[in-house]
Amino acid sequence: MYRAFMERDSSFEGIFFVAVKTTGIFCRPTCTARKPKRENIEYFSSPSEALLAGYRPCQRCKPMDAGSIRPDLVDRLTEAVEQAPARRITDRDLHEMGIDPSTARRQFQRFFGMTFQAYQRARRMGLALHEIRAGQPVIEAQLNQGFSSASGFWETFKQVFGAPPSQSQHVKCLQAKWIDTPLGAMLALADQQALYLLEFVDRRGLENEILALRRRTRSYIVPGESPILDQITSELESYFQGKSVGFSVPLVLNGSPFEQSVWELLRTIPPGQTQSYGWMAQRIGKPGASRAVGHANGRNILAIVIPCHRVIRSDGSLSGYGGGVWRKRWLLDHESENQSIS
């Protein structure tokens, strides 16, 4: 992604968006603005994710635009928001600006896929989340983003992120962390004892996996830190640097007994080696269940740590992989080169 951004590769348009930490702006991969240093970049799969992380759209490449000409009304209102992001522009304000609120709502919905009020809320809550993650007290983040009512702030935060700002003290929470790797960003979810999910952020269906995990564990997901997230970050760094291809982070396997048996068997395949779906079916005592084994592999939400990438077709060809076949090939080659390292 960094190479595509530096080369302004148009084939990556719509695949990812680039946010610059030093400027607070996010861009398209083809933006012509001066390129930042690699360590000052983070990636998002959609404009709404970048907004919720506290970034504002670039005025040069206009990453919020859906490929069509932006209506003058949309331009006018987005500029008004950026002039004072913490200020809430009400329907009354719109009337005073000579704008019909229903027109603003329709044009934003058609152009951005969200209403004008939702756009404002995402922008404000993204800034609030950014402040809270930086150590700002919740009350200060609330006031800084124009919420005079604590209850209103908490309710809006809960609607956007699925949990109130300090929910972890009251209910079960999974902490979420974004981890950059040479193969693209990964999302890790963990509590204080174990890792629940590790996926590439561009994996198709990731949102549904997260929702299913939330329902199954009855947990809220909030940005945060934990010893487990520190451990998986360190182990991934060692893995990609070729220092170690093993993982010792504690895991929670959320699946049916059959799926768990498949995932446990996957963990016995040594780095640098591959097995077939048929071999796995034989080993778990269900020789006719190759297809079911394949489905269980596809439902693995702990990428790399539970190495479903080590399973290939019986003819030796690579089959589908949730993170992309190109990543599967890279992982197998990487492990083959470093299999002597514990």
Disulfide bonds with the S-S distance in Angstrom:
none
